[in-house]
Amino acid sequence: MRTKKFKPEDPAFARLTVAAVSLEFGTPELSLDLRRKGTKQIAFSRQVAMYLLQTVFDMTISRTAELFSRDRSTVTHALKVIEDSREDEVFNRKLIKVEDFLLTSSSLFGGTA
């Protein structure tokens, strides 16, 4: 039985990333189609998801912005915020945990990560 080969720009990667971030960071209302900013926790979780799409799946800034209905500048800002936040050991461990999960999951389902 052949499995579907996903491409990094596939929305499935974004949905998987949002779900993983939602679980790890305790933001169950996090969603790709959330048009409003939401609470600080939701906004930060969204930034984490954007960062992971860029770093784990090598998704372009333009595609990430499109999937989250945001501007490219918003994604660029998110990347900087999360990179700066990695200095916090607790946060960095959580981020590594989600990165590892995404890498493992994507390889199981024929991803290119």
N, CA, C and O atoms as a GROMACS GRO file, in nm:
protein
  452
    1MET      N    1   0.085  -0.118   0.000
    1MET     CA    2   0.000   0.000   0.000
    1MET      C    3   0.089   0.124   0.000
    1MET      O    4   0.178   0.137   0.084
    2ARG      N    5   0.065   0.214  -0.093
    2ARG     CA    6   0.143   0.336  -0.103
    2ARG      C    7   0.084   0.444  -0.012
    2ARG      O    8  -0.037   0.454   0.004
    3THR      N    9   0.173   0.524   0.046
    3THR     CA   10   0.128   0.636   0.128
    3THR      C   11   0.147   0.764   0.048
    3THR      O   12   0.234   0.773  -0.038
    4LYS      N   13   0.064   0.860   0.078
    4LYS     CA   14   0.073   0.989   0.011
    4LYS      C   15   0.200   1.061   0.055
    4LYS      O   16   0.233   1.063   0.174
    5LYS      N   17   0.270   1.118  -0.039
    5LYS     CA   18   0.391   1.196  -0.010
    5LYS      C   19   0.348   1.342   0.007
    5LYS      O   20   0.302   1.405  -0.088
    6PHE      N   21   0.363   1.394   0.128
    6PHE     CA   22   0.325   1.532   0.157
    6PHE      C   23   0.437   1.626   0.119
    6PHE      O   24   0.555   1.590   0.126
    7LYS      N   25   0.401   1.744   0.079
    7LYS     CA   26   0.498   1.850   0.052
    7LYS      C   27   0.498   1.946   0.171
    7LYS      O   28   0.396   1.958   0.239
    8PRO      N   29   0.610   2.014   0.196
    8PRO     CA   30   0.617   2.105   0.312
    8PRO      C   31   0.509   2.212   0.313
    8PRO      O   32   0.470   2.258   0.421
    9GLU      N   33   0.460   2.254   0.198
    9GLU     CA   34   0.358   2.359   0.198
    9GLU      C   35   0.217   2.305   0.219
    9GLU      O   36   0.121   2.381   0.223
   10ASP      N   37   0.205   2.174   0.233
   10ASP     CA   38   0.075   2.111   0.254
   10ASP      C   39   0.012   2.161   0.384
   10ASP      O   40   0.078   2.162   0.488
   11PRO      N   41  -0.115   2.201   0.380
   11PRO     CA   42  -0.182   2.248   0.503
   11PRO      C   43  -0.187   2.143   0.614
   11PRO      O   44  -0.205   2.177   0.730
   12ALA      N   45  -0.170   2.016   0.578
   12ALA     CA   46  -0.171   1.911   0.681
   12ALA      C   47  -0.058   1.933   0.781
   12ALA      O   48  -0.075   1.908   0.900
   13PHE      N   49   0.058   1.979   0.733
   13PHE     CA   50   0.169   2.007   0.823
   13PHE      C   51   0.133   2.121   0.918
   13PHE      O   52   0.167   2.118   1.036
   14ALA      N   53   0.064   2.220   0.866
   14ALA     CA   54   0.024   2.334   0.950
   14ALA      C   55  -0.078   2.289   1.055
   14ALA      O   56  -0.069   2.328   1.171
   15ARG      N   57  -0.175   2.207   1.014
   15ARG     CA   58  -0.275   2.158   1.110
   15ARG      C   59  -0.210   2.071   1.218
   15ARG      O   60  -0.245   2.082   1.336
   16LEU      N   61  -0.117   1.986   1.178
   16LEU     CA   62  -0.046   1.901   1.274
   16LEU      C   63   0.034   1.988   1.371
   16LEU      O   64   0.035   1.962   1.492
   17THR      N   65   0.100   2.089   1.319
   17THR     CA   66   0.180   2.178   1.402
   17THR      C   67   0.093   2.254   1.500
   17THR      O   68   0.128   2.264   1.618
   18VAL      N   69  -0.018   2.307   1.454
   18VAL     CA   70  -0.109   2.381   1.542
   18VAL      C   71  -0.162   2.288   1.651
   18VAL      O   72  -0.172   2.329   1.767
   19ALA      N   73  -0.198   2.165   1.616
   19ALA     CA   74  -0.249   2.071   1.716
   19ALA      C   75  -0.143   2.038   1.820
   19ALA      O   76  -0.172   2.034   1.940
   20ALA      N   77  -0.020   2.015   1.776
   20ALA     CA   78   0.089   1.983   1.869
   20ALA      C   79   0.120   2.099   1.962
   20ALA      O   80   0.139   2.080   2.082
   21VAL      N   81   0.126   2.219   1.906
   21VAL     CA   82   0.151   2.339   1.988
   21VAL      C   83   0.038   2.361   2.086
   21VAL      O   84   0.060   2.394   2.203
   22SER      N   85  -0.084   2.342   2.038
   22SER     CA   86  -0.203   2.358   2.122
   22SER      C   87  -0.197   2.268   2.245
   22SER      O   88  -0.225   2.311   2.357
   23LEU      N   89  -0.160   2.144   2.223
   23LEU     CA   90  -0.150   2.048   2.334
   23LEU      C   91  -0.036   2.081   2.428
   23LEU      O   92  -0.053   2.079   2.550
   24GLU      N   93   0.080   2.109   2.374
   24GLU     CA   94   0.199   2.133   2.457
   24GLU      C   95   0.191   2.264   2.535
   24GLU      O   96   0.239   2.273   2.647
   25PHE      N   97   0.130   2.366   2.474
   25PHE     CA   98   0.127   2.497   2.538
   25PHE      C   99  -0.008   2.532   2.600
   25PHE      O  100  -0.028   2.644   2.648
   26GLY      N  101  -0.101   2.438   2.599
   26GLY     CA  102  -0.228   2.457   2.668
   26GLY      C  103  -0.319   2.564   2.608
   26GLY      O  104  -0.381   2.641   2.681
   27THR      N  105  -0.326   2.568   2.477
   27THR     CA  106  -0.414   2.663   2.409
   27THR      C  107  -0.508   2.588   2.315
   27THR      O  108  -0.489   2.589   2.194
   28PRO      N  109  -0.610   2.522   2.371
   28PRO     CA  110  -0.698   2.439   2.289
   28PRO      C  111  -0.775   2.516   2.182
   28PRO      O  112  -0.822   2.457   2.085
   29GLU      N  113  -0.788   2.646   2.199
   29GLU     CA  114  -0.863   2.724   2.100
   29GLU      C  115  -0.776   2.773   1.985
   29GLU      O  116  -0.824   2.843   1.896
   30LEU      N  117  -0.648   2.737   1.986
   30LEU     CA  118  -0.558   2.776   1.877
   30LEU      C  119  -0.604   2.709   1.748
   30LEU      O  120  -0.635   2.590   1.747
   31SER      N  121  -0.608   2.786   1.641
   31SER     CA  122  -0.657   2.735   1.514
   31SER      C  123  -0.591   2.810   1.400
   31SER      O  124  -0.548   2.925   1.415
   32LEU      N  125  -0.582   2.744   1.285
   32LEU     CA  126  -0.529   2.811   1.167
   32LEU      C  127  -0.619   2.925   1.122
   32LEU      O  128  -0.570   3.029   1.075
   33ASP      N  129  -0.748   2.907   1.136
   33ASP     CA  130  -0.841   3.007   1.083
   33ASP      C  131  -0.890   3.107   1.188
   33ASP      O  132  -0.995   3.169   1.172
   34LEU      N  133  -0.814   3.123   1.293
   34LEU     CA  134  -0.848   3.222   1.395
   34LEU      C  135  -0.811   3.361   1.342
   34LEU      O  136  -0.692   3.394   1.335
   35ARG      N  137  -0.908   3.440   1.307
   35ARG     CA  138  -0.884   3.570   1.241
   35ARG      C  139  -0.841   3.679   1.339
   35ARG      O  140  -0.763   3.767   1.304
   36ARG      N  141  -0.891   3.671   1.462
   36ARG     CA  142  -0.855   3.776   1.558
   36ARG      C  143  -0.727   3.736   1.632
   36ARG      O  144  -0.684   3.620   1.627
   37LYS      N  145  -0.669   3.832   1.698
   37LYS     CA  146  -0.543   3.807   1.768
   37LYS      C  147  -0.558   3.712   1.885
   37LYS      O  148  -0.475   3.622   1.902
   38GLY      N  149  -0.661   3.728   1.965
   38GLY     CA  150  -0.680   3.642   2.081
   38GLY      C  151  -0.598   3.690   2.200
   38GLY      O  152  -0.544   3.801   2.199
   39THR      N  153  -0.589   3.606   2.300
   39THR     CA  154  -0.513   3.640   2.420
   39THR      C  155  -0.364   3.638   2.389
   39THR      O  156  -0.322   3.594   2.282
   40LYS      N  157  -0.284   3.686   2.484
   40LYS     CA  158  -0.138   3.682   2.468
   40LYS      C  159  -0.090   3.538   2.452
   40LYS      O  160   0.001   3.510   2.373
   41GLN      N  161  -0.151   3.447   2.528
   41GLN     CA  162  -0.111   3.307   2.522
   41GLN      C  163  -0.141   3.248   2.383
   41GLN      O  164  -0.059   3.174   2.328
   42ILE      N  165  -0.256   3.281   2.327
   42ILE     CA  166  -0.291   3.232   2.193
   42ILE      C  167  -0.196   3.292   2.089
   42ILE      O  168  -0.148   3.222   2.001
   43ALA      N  169  -0.170   3.423   2.100
   43ALA     CA  170  -0.081   3.489   2.004
   43ALA      C  171   0.059   3.427   2.010
   43ALA      O  172   0.121   3.404   1.907
   44PHE      N  173   0.108   3.400   2.131
   44PHE     CA  174   0.240   3.341   2.146
   44PHE      C  175   0.242   3.198   2.089
   44PHE      O  176   0.338   3.159   2.023
   45SER      N  177   0.138   3.123   2.116
   45SER     CA  178   0.129   2.986   2.063
   45SER      C  179   0.127   2.988   1.910
   45SER      O  180   0.188   2.904   1.845
   46ARG      N  181   0.056   3.084   1.854
   46ARG     CA  182   0.052   3.099   1.709
   46ARG      C  183   0.193   3.129   1.655
   46ARG      O  184   0.233   3.076   1.552
   47GLN      N  185   0.266   3.213   1.727
   47GLN     CA  186   0.403   3.244   1.687
   47GLN      C  187   0.491   3.119   1.693
   47GLN      O  188   0.576   3.099   1.606
   48VAL      N  189   0.470   3.037   1.794
   48VAL     CA  190   0.544   2.911   1.805
   48VAL      C  191   0.514   2.823   1.684
   48VAL      O  192   0.606   2.766   1.625
   49ALA      N  193   0.388   2.812   1.648
   49ALA     CA  194   0.349   2.729   1.534
   49ALA      C  195   0.412   2.782   1.405
   49ALA      O  196   0.459   2.704   1.322
   50MET      N  197   0.411   2.913   1.388
   50MET     CA  198   0.474   2.972   1.269
   50MET      C  199   0.623   2.940   1.265
   50MET      O  200   0.678   2.904   1.161
   51TYR      N  201   0.687   2.953   1.380
   51TYR     CA  202   0.831   2.924   1.391
   51TYR      C  203   0.859   2.778   1.354
   51TYR      O  204   0.953   2.750   1.280
   52LEU      N  205   0.778   2.687   1.406
   52LEU     CA  206   0.799   2.546   1.379
   52LEU      C  207   0.776   2.511   1.232
   52LEU      O  208   0.848   2.427   1.177
   53LEU      N  209   0.679   2.573   1.170
   53LEU     CA  210   0.658   2.548   1.027
   53LEU      C  211   0.779   2.591   0.947
   53LEU      O  212   0.818   2.524   0.850
   54GLN      N  213   0.839   2.700   0.987
   54GLN     CA  214   0.958   2.751   0.918
   54GLN      C  215   1.079   2.662   0.944
   54GLN      O  216   1.152   2.629   0.850
   55THR      N  217   1.102   2.624   1.068
   55THR     CA  218   1.225   2.554   1.103
   55THR      C  219   1.217   2.403   1.081
   55THR      O  220   1.314   2.343   1.033
   56VAL      N  221   1.106   2.341   1.115
   56VAL     CA  222   1.094   2.196   1.102
   56VAL      C  223   1.061   2.155   0.959
   56VAL      O  224   1.122   2.063   0.905
   57PHE      N  225   0.966   2.224   0.898
   57PHE     CA  226   0.920   2.186   0.765
   57PHE      C  227   0.974   2.272   0.653
   57PHE      O  228   0.942   2.250   0.536
   58ASP      N  229   1.054   2.371   0.688
   58ASP     CA  230   1.114   2.460   0.587
   58ASP      C  231   1.008   2.526   0.499
   58ASP      O  232   1.029   2.548   0.380
   59MET      N  233   0.893   2.557   0.560
   59MET     CA  234   0.786   2.623   0.487
   59MET      C  235   0.826   2.769   0.464
   59MET      O  236   0.890   2.831   0.549
   60THR      N  237   0.790   2.822   0.351
   60THR     CA  238   0.826   2.961   0.322
   60THR      C  239   0.747   3.057   0.411
   60THR      O  240   0.639   3.024   0.461
   61ILE      N  241   0.803   3.173   0.428
   61ILE     CA  242   0.735   3.277   0.507
   61ILE      C  243   0.603   3.314   0.441
   61ILE      O  244   0.503   3.334   0.509
   62SER      N  245   0.603   3.323   0.310
   62SER     CA  246   0.480   3.358   0.237
   62SER      C  247   0.371   3.254   0.259
   62SER      O  248   0.255   3.289   0.283
   63ARG      N  249   0.407   3.126   0.249
   63ARG     CA  250   0.308   3.019   0.267
   63ARG      C  251   0.258   3.016   0.411
   63ARG      O  252   0.138   2.998   0.435
   64THR      N  253   0.348   3.033   0.506
   64THR     CA  254   0.307   3.037   0.646
   64THR      C  255   0.211   3.152   0.671
   64THR      O  256   0.108   3.135   0.737
   65ALA      N  257   0.242   3.268   0.618
   65ALA     CA  258   0.155   3.385   0.633
   65ALA      C  259   0.017   3.357   0.572
   65ALA      O  260  -0.086   3.392   0.630
   66GLU      N  261   0.017   3.295   0.456
   66GLU     CA  262  -0.110   3.262   0.389
   66GLU      C  263  -0.194   3.166   0.474
   66GLU      O  264  -0.314   3.188   0.490
   67LEU      N  265  -0.132   3.062   0.527
   67LEU     CA  266  -0.206   2.963   0.606
   67LEU      C  267  -0.265   3.022   0.734
   67LEU      O  268  -0.372   2.979   0.779
   68PHE      N  269  -0.197   3.120   0.792
   68PHE     CA  270  -0.245   3.182   0.915
   68PHE      C  271  -0.322   3.312   0.889
   68PHE      O  272  -0.362   3.380   0.983
   69SER      N  273  -0.344   3.345   0.762
   69SER     CA  274  -0.413   3.469   0.724
   69SER      C  275  -0.347   3.590   0.789
   69SER      O  276  -0.413   3.675   0.849
   70ARG      N  277  -0.216   3.596   0.776
   70ARG     CA  278  -0.135   3.704   0.832
   70ARG      C  279  -0.044   3.761   0.724
   70ARG      O  280  -0.032   3.705   0.616
   71ASP      N  281   0.020   3.873   0.755
   71ASP     CA  282   0.119   3.932   0.666
   71ASP      C  283   0.253   3.862   0.683
   71ASP      O  284   0.278   3.799   0.786
   72ARG      N  285   0.338   3.873   0.582
   72ARG     CA  286   0.473   3.818   0.591
   72ARG      C  287   0.550   3.881   0.707
   72ARG      O  288   0.630   3.814   0.773
   73SER      N  289   0.528   4.010   0.730
   73SER     CA  290   0.599   4.079   0.838
   73SER      C  291   0.561   4.021   0.975
   73SER      O  292   0.643   4.019   1.067
   74THR      N  293   0.437   3.975   0.988
   74THR     CA  294   0.393   3.913   1.113
   74THR      C  295   0.469   3.782   1.137
   74THR      O  296   0.509   3.753   1.249
   75VAL      N  297   0.487   3.705   1.032
   75VAL     CA  298   0.561   3.579   1.044
   75VAL      C  299   0.707   3.607   1.076
   75VAL      O  300   0.766   3.541   1.161
   76THR      N  301   0.765   3.705   1.010
   76THR     CA  302   0.904   3.742   1.037
   76THR      C  303   0.921   3.784   1.182
   76THR      O  304   1.019   3.747   1.247
   77HIS      N  305   0.827   3.862   1.233
   77HIS     CA  306   0.830   3.903   1.374
   77HIS      C  307   0.819   3.781   1.465
   77HIS      O  308   0.891   3.771   1.565
   78ALA      N  309   0.729   3.688   1.431
   78ALA     CA  310   0.712   3.567   1.513
   78ALA      C  311   0.841   3.487   1.520
   78ALA      O  312   0.877   3.436   1.626
   79LEU      N  313   0.911   3.476   1.409
   79LEU     CA  314   1.037   3.400   1.407
   79LEU      C  315   1.138   3.462   1.503
   79LEU      O  316   1.208   3.391   1.575
   80LYS      N  317   1.146   3.593   1.503
   80LYS     CA  318   1.240   3.663   1.592
   80LYS      C  319   1.200   3.646   1.739
   80LYS      O  320   1.284   3.620   1.825
   81VAL      N  321   1.071   3.660   1.767
   81VAL     CA  322   1.022   3.646   1.905
   81VAL      C  323   1.054   3.508   1.960
   81VAL      O  324   1.102   3.495   2.073
   82ILE      N  325   1.028   3.405   1.882
   82ILE     CA  326   1.051   3.268   1.930
   82ILE      C  327   1.200   3.239   1.940
   82ILE      O  328   1.244   3.175   2.036
   83GLU      N  329   1.278   3.284   1.844
   83GLU     CA  330   1.423   3.263   1.853
   83GLU      C  331   1.478   3.328   1.980
   83GLU      O  332   1.562   3.269   2.048
   84ASP      N  333   1.432   3.448   2.011
   84ASP     CA  334   1.476   3.516   2.134
   84ASP      C  335   1.428   3.442   2.259
   84ASP      O  336   1.497   3.439   2.360
   85SER      N  337   1.312   3.382   2.251
   85SER     CA  338   1.253   3.312   2.366
   85SER      C  339   1.324   3.180   2.396
   85SER      O  340   1.311   3.127   2.506
   86ARG      N  341   1.398   3.129   2.302
   86ARG     CA  342   1.466   3.001   2.321
   86ARG      C  343   1.573   3.007   2.429
   86ARG      O  344   1.624   2.904   2.472
   87GLU      N  345   1.608   3.126   2.472
   87GLU     CA  346   1.705   3.140   2.581
   87GLU      C  347   1.649   3.090   2.714
   87GLU      O  348   1.725   3.054   2.804
   88ASP      N  349   1.517   3.086   2.726
   88ASP     CA  350   1.451   3.033   2.845
   88ASP      C  351   1.457   2.880   2.835
   88ASP      O  352   1.403   2.821   2.742
   89GLU      N  353   1.523   2.816   2.933
   89GLU     CA  354   1.544   2.671   2.929
   89GLU      C  355   1.415   2.590   2.927
   89GLU      O  356   1.404   2.492   2.853
   90VAL      N  357   1.319   2.630   3.006
   90VAL     CA  358   1.192   2.557   3.012
   90VAL      C  359   1.120   2.566   2.878
   90VAL      O  360   1.074   2.465   2.825
   91PHE      N  361   1.112   2.686   2.824
   91PHE     CA  362   1.049   2.704   2.694
   91PHE      C  363   1.124   2.626   2.587
   91PHE      O  364   1.061   2.559   2.504
   92ASN      N  365   1.254   2.632   2.587
   92ASN     CA  366   1.334   2.563   2.485
   92ASN      C  367   1.311   2.412   2.490
   92ASN      O  368   1.303   2.347   2.386
   93ARG      N  369   1.301   2.355   2.611
   93ARG     CA  370   1.273   2.211   2.624
   93ARG      C  371   1.137   2.176   2.564
   93ARG      O  372   1.122   2.075   2.496
   94LYS      N  373   1.038   2.261   2.591
   94LYS     CA  374   0.904   2.237   2.536
   94LYS      C  375   0.908   2.244   2.383
   94LYS      O  376   0.847   2.163   2.314
   95LEU      N  377   0.980   2.340   2.331
   95LEU     CA  378   0.990   2.358   2.187
   95LEU      C  379   1.060   2.238   2.123
   95LEU      O  380   1.016   2.190   2.018
   96ILE      N  381   1.167   2.192   2.183
   96ILE     CA  382   1.238   2.075   2.132
   96ILE      C  383   1.147   1.953   2.133
   96ILE      O  384   1.150   1.872   2.040
   97LYS      N  385   1.068   1.940   2.237
   97LYS     CA  386   0.973   1.828   2.246
   97LYS      C  387   0.876   1.829   2.128
   97LYS      O  388   0.850   1.725   2.068
   98VAL      N  389   0.822   1.946   2.096
   98VAL     CA  390   0.728   1.957   1.984
   98VAL      C  391   0.802   1.935   1.852
   98VAL      O  392   0.750   1.869   1.762
   99GLU      N  393   0.922   1.990   1.839
   99GLU     CA  394   1.002   1.970   1.717
   99GLU      C  395   1.025   1.821   1.693
   99GLU      O  396   1.006   1.773   1.581
  100ASP      N  397   1.065   1.749   1.796
  100ASP     CA  398   1.090   1.605   1.783
  100ASP      C  399   0.963   1.530   1.741
  100ASP      O  400   0.968   1.442   1.656
  101PHE      N  401   0.851   1.566   1.803
  101PHE     CA  402   0.724   1.502   1.768
  101PHE      C  403   0.691   1.526   1.621
  101PHE      O  404   0.652   1.434   1.549
  102LEU      N  405   0.706   1.651   1.576
  102LEU     CA  406   0.673   1.684   1.437
  102LEU      C  407   0.764   1.613   1.338
  102LEU      O  408   0.718   1.564   1.235
  103LEU      N  409   0.892   1.607   1.370
  103LEU     CA  410   0.985   1.536   1.282
  103LEU      C  411   0.951   1.388   1.272
  103LEU      O  412   0.951   1.331   1.163
  104THR      N  413   0.921   1.326   1.385
  104THR     CA  414   0.885   1.185   1.388
  104THR      C  415   0.754   1.162   1.313
  104THR      O  416   0.743   1.070   1.232
  105SER      N  417   0.655   1.244   1.340
  105SER     CA  418   0.523   1.229   1.277
  105SER      C  419   0.532   1.246   1.127
  105SER      O  420   0.473   1.168   1.052
  106SER      N  421   0.604   1.347   1.082
  106SER     CA  422   0.610   1.372   0.939
  106SER      C  423   0.681   1.258   0.866
  106SER      O  424   0.644   1.225   0.753
  107SER      N  425   0.783   1.200   0.927
  107SER     CA  426   0.853   1.090   0.860
  107SER      C  427   0.766   0.965   0.855
  107SER      O  428   0.777   0.886   0.761
  108LEU      N  429   0.680   0.945   0.954
  108LEU     CA  430   0.588   0.831   0.953
  108LEU      C  431   0.486   0.839   0.841
  108LEU      O  432   0.443   0.737   0.788
  109PHE      N  433   0.447   0.961   0.804
  109PHE     CA  434   0.343   0.979   0.704
  109PHE      C  435   0.399   1.026   0.569
  109PHE      O  436   0.326   1.084   0.488
  110GLY      N  437   0.525   1.001   0.546
  110GLY     CA  438   0.582   1.030   0.415
  110GLY      C  439   0.617   1.175   0.393
  110GLY      O  440   0.626   1.220   0.278
  111GLY      N  441   0.638   1.250   0.500
  111GLY     CA  442   0.678   1.389   0.486
  111GLY      C  443   0.822   1.403   0.445
  111GLY      O  444   0.897   1.306   0.443
  112THR      N  445   0.860   1.523   0.413
  112THR     CA  446   0.996   1.547   0.367
  112THR      C  447   1.083   1.610   0.472
  112THR      O  448   1.198   1.644   0.444
  113ALA      N  449   1.033   1.627   0.593
  113ALA     CA  450   1.110   1.691   0.700
  113ALA      C  451   1.218   1.599   0.751
  113ALA      O  452   1.294   1.636   0.841
   0.00000   0.00000   0.00000
